[in-house]
């Protein structure tokens, strides 16, 4: 079962009602692949994942209620299959490998959700053909699940620990991309969206002896960067973010906040003084990308106060201020303790 199907299955399992609406399924899929929602073929991948869930006996789809706004058409909702139906019979038929004996215990006590059980059943079948070669995590994920990203979330979840799943059991090793960062101490982490601003802030932090680290978020790749850090570093005492003041930049911030929480890195806080400097020093420019009400509400809550309201309003009318506004010349005239939020 691919990663999107697993994510949607988990959302279905967690839903309180029998019917689970399409927006819930799309949100669950986007949570593990944020860049996919804007990519060509995204709806096709969602449709394929739903087909897997139907074939696995997890859900049924309606005959007539479909979202026909784009191709392929998607069901307006799915309905959970009854726990007493054929799917339940299939669930009870798994003969667990000795290394997954703990899964049998969780299943017997009702502590194993449907999505986790299906994933472990896939691992269970793979163990019968496991070899000795140790390969990178995503190669093993493709081997086991048919999806190179399926294990990305698993290794940070409750199924992955010394007495359950492990890199050793799965014959793989972590293989995360390098993170461009300036490590100046063991203090707060500041994630910066764009490369130019990362370089400028890193230089300023270095000159003024800031006891933290500046991290290049790399725009839409911020989830991968945070994952790499979570896999190799203890969580920071404080995690901050600074990006463009526009619809895309704040969507990226929201994505980063959700990912940081999932990875156990703590709450992603806005670098308030940097946003204040950017808003005060920049000249708004028009953009065709207006923020929807959901994003504006999140911006108000995340940034809070008058500045949060001002920035949400700017996004709502289709304007932007780029973070490069906070450049070397402006920083040279600003107190470092203000720049890095240490007042």
Buried (B, 14 or more C-beta within 10 A) or exposed (E): BBBBBBBBBBBBBEBEEEBBBBEBBBBBBBBBBBBBEEEEEBBEBBBBBBEBBBEBBBBEBEEEEBBEEEEEEBBBBBBBBEEEEEBBEEBEEBEBBEBBEBBBEBBEEEEBBBBBBBBBBBBBEBBEEBEEEEBBBBBBBBBBBBBBBBBBBBBBBEBBEEEBBEBEBBBBEEEBEEBBBBEBEEBBBBBBBBEEBBBBBBBBBEEBEBEBBBBBBBBBBBBBBBBBBBBEBEBBEBBBBBBBBBBBBBBBBBBBBBBBEBBEBBEBBBBBBBBBBBBEBBEBEEBEEEBEEEBBEBBBEBBEEEBBBBBBBBBBEBBBBBBEBBBEEBBEEBEBEBBBBBE
